[in-house]
Structures are given as structure tokens and as C-alpha cells.
Amino acid sequence: MLKLVPIQLVILTILVLANLFVGSSTRTKKSAYLMYEDRDLMVLDELLQVYDRRVTPTHHINLPTTVKCELYLRSIGAINPATMDYEVDLYLRQTWHDDRLRSNNLTRHLDLNDPIFVKRLWRPDVYFPNAKHGEFQYVTVPNVLLRVSPNGDILYMLRLKLIFSCMMEMERYPLDTQVCDIELASFSKTVQEVELQWLNEKSVTMYTGLKLAQFELEQVSLTVCKESFQIGEYSCLRARFDLKRSIGHYLVQYYLPSTLIVFISWVSFWLDVDAIPARITLGVTTLLTISSESSDHQSNLAPVSYVKALDVWMGTCTFFVFAALIEFTFVSYLARKRGNIQELKFEGSEVKATLIVPVSTMQEVITLPTSTNVREISSVILLPARMYSKRIDKTSRIIFPLGFMIFNAFYWFYYLF
């Protein structure tokens, strides 16, 4: 028995030393783990163990959960009149209170941007009813933020790229004002479960220096609405933008060129009646140019069933150009009409020459210049209507500009005031 005692002591010593070594290694790893562990995140994990994300935060008291929304517009693209839509890059901020996440053990706000973790919490199912297309921003990381406060307040923020529909009224285009909306609504939760509200009167803000390409923003109005369907009534929000179109682009591209074309068409009134090639070339060229200008602006617009202000302008300019061409046709025909050619014969004279005299009345034959040797003329062909043609040209020089000025006065007064 005495010989076995040293052996037992050796074994016992080995076991004690091994236990001390393993315990020290375990404590070292555990202390290193606790060094990098966030106690607030551990508290949140404990809260989520009994958390049901399918239930609204106020389900236990039979009241709708109030979700306050806010929009921050980072950029707004040009409104396309052909497709009647516009692109917006915005931040959507939603805040609500969830008593299930309230804990006195939380020492600070927890900002989380992990999409997987966000899915573990209840979130409002907010969507944009008038959005035609949307994209979630992933550059360079998923643009999502979830902030959990110790008192149970939740902030949920997303960055989205959306294309909104804007049904425009084009009767006064391009001297028009438009109203475009951004609508938010609850997709599946009725007003008994979720109620949407704006955070404050300035819940829609814009990036400093943000400007629209073709419009000036006059006013932003916020309203609360409700959408009724067969399956229930849903809460919704609407941000309305009052926009006034800037006319500078259209003055340079449409109004001034078309006005110059009309002016050029009037040059034919100062050309002689016999300058047929010049007057025909001028009239046809200006008519084709104004027609091309009119069809060009139509290609950039959505086809509508009513007449627009620009259609009235281009149509009137086309009418003035066409009327100038018709005036030349009438003048040329009148000057060369055979029924207006009169022949005067002098008795006792021999046939030696034919004189075409542009006179307006027979009385002017008596007052022919004394240098004219009437005895050497067998006949005098009178063209009284030729003078009438010149008088029509002179009258057109006044009537056409005056008519265009009257049209401008009525046009701009009607569409601008």
C-alpha cells in the first residue's frame, strides 16, 4: 500500500495541472469574446427571441399603429411630356413606436443597416401607388438604416429611385402650369391597423440648390387621404407639387423661328408681279419650313385629343405663310387674265408695232406721253388689272403684319393671364 501512494500523487498532480491549463485557456477565450461583444446588441437579441414581426406594435390595445413619414428629395429629373412621368431620387423616413423593443438595459441608440436583421422586425408596408417603376439603391452598400431607441422609437430610412406618373393637362402647353403628386399608402394594412401621417408641415424637403430642367417649383402642399377598395380602406399620404413651365426654351426653339419664317414670307409682297420664280420659291420654301417645324414639336409630345397652345401658334403661322402664297397666286392670275386685256385700234394707222400699256382705266390712253407716236401703232393692248395686282401687294404689306400683331395680342393675353 505504501508503494502505491507516490503513484497516486503523481496522477493527482497531473490531473490538477491539466485542469488549471484548460481552465486558463477557456477563460482567456471567453474574456476575448466578451471584449468585442456589444451588450446592447445582446439585449436586442434577447428582445427579439420573443418578438413576432407579423403583429403590429399596437395590436394588443386594438388601435392602429401611427407611422409618421418624411421625404427628402435628392434629385428630380425632367418631366417627360411624351410619357408623362418624371424620375426622383429620394430618401423615405418612417418613424413609429414599438413598445416591445423598449428596454432600460439599452444604453444608446442602435443604428443597424443589415437587411437580414431588418427583416426580423415589424415594418410598415408602405408603397407608392403612382410609381411606374422603382429601384432600391445598393451603391455601395444597401441604402437602408434602422435605428432602435431605448424608449422603443423606431426610425426606418430607405433610399429609392422611382419614376412617378404625372398626368398633365396640355391645353396651355408650353405656357402651362402642372400639378404632380407623390403618393404613399399602406399596401396590406387597413386603417384599423396602420395610420400614416406626415411628420410635420415641412415633411417634404429638397436638396439645397435643387432645380428642375423645365419647371419652376411654386408650392408643395401635403395632404392626408384614404383609399377605399372592396377589401377595405387604406391610409395614404399625398405630396402635391405646383409647377410652372419655363418658357425660355420654347421661345428660342419654336416661337422666334416660326415668327421669322412668317416675316420672310411677307418679302414676296415687295417683289414684282413678274418675278414668278422668286416668289414661288420663297412661298414654297417658307411653307415647307413652317410645316416641318410644326411636325417636329408634335413628335416630342404625347398624342392628345385636344388642341394645345403651341398648336394654335404653329397653325396660325402656317396659315399666314400659306395665305401669302395664295395672295401671290391670285395676284399673278389677275395680272394675266385674258378677260382683262383690252385692245384699242386707231383708224387710218398702219400696223407697225404693238404696245402693252399697264393702265388702270381707258382714260389713261388719252393722257399717254406725247413722245408716243400713236400713228405708228396699230393697236394698244391695255392691262388695267395689272395695277390692281400691285395695289393688292401694297395692301397686303399692311394687312398681313397688322393681322399678325392682332393675333399676338389675343394669343399672349389669353394664355398668360
Secondary structure, DSSP 8 states (H G I E B T S, - for coil): -TTHHHHHHHHHHHHHHHHHHHHHHHHHHHHHHHHS--HHHHHHHHHHTT--TTS-TTGGGT--EEEEEEEEEEEE---BTTTTEEEEEEEEEEEEE-GGG--TT--S-EEE--HHHHTTS----EE-TTEEEEEE--SSS--EEEEE-TTSEEEEEEEEEEEEE-----TTTTS-EEEEEEEEEESS--TTTEEEEESSTT-EEE-TT---SSEEEEEEEEEEEEEEETTEEEEEEEEEEEEEE--HHHIIIIIHHHHHHHHHHGGGGGS-TT-HHHHHHHHHHHHHHHHHHHHHHHTTS---SS--HHHHHHHHHHHHHHHHHHHHHHHHHHHT-GGG-EEEE-TT-----EEEE--SSTHHHHT--TTS-GGG-SEEEE-HHHHHHHHHHHHHHHHHHHHHHHHHHHHHHHHH-
